[in-house]
Amino acid sequence: MKATIMTIAAAGTLMLAVQANAADPAEALAQKSGCLACHSVSQKVLGPAYKDIAAKYKGDKTAEAKLIDKVKKGGSGVWGPIPMPANSPQVKDADIKTIVQWILKM
C-alpha cells in the first residue's frame, strides 16, 4: 500500500514537471522579451490580452505584418491611451515575428 502511494505521488510530480516544461516556446520568448510585463494571454493588464488581440485581427490577412510593425515601433490609441514602447532593436525581428504568430493563433 505504501509503495503504491509513493508511486502515485512520484508519477504526479513527474506529470507536473512535464507540463511545466511543455509551455509554448513562443510564450517563453514573450516572457524573456518583457512582453508579459504589460500583457497576459487571457486578461488585460496594461495592454490588451493576447486572446483579445487575436480575436480583433481574426481573418485579417494583413494582421501579422501590422502587428510586427506595431511591436517594433510601439504606438498608442488602438487599445487605449497607454502607449506601448518600441521593442526594436532590443528584441530581434525574428523573435517579434514568432511572438506575433503565436498571439494570432489564439
Sequence and secondary structure as in RCSB ss.txt:
>XXXX:A:sequence
MKATIMTIAAAGTLMLAVQANAADPAEALAQKSGCLACHSVSQKVLGPAYKDIAAKYKGDKTAEAKLIDKVKKGG
SGVWGPIPMPANSPQVKDADIKTIVQWILKM
>XXXX:A:secstr
 HHHHHHHHHHHHHHHHHHHHTS HHHHHHHHTTGGGT  SSS SSS  HHHHHHHHTT TTHHHHHHHHHHH B
 SSS SS B   TTTS HHHHHHHHHHHHT 
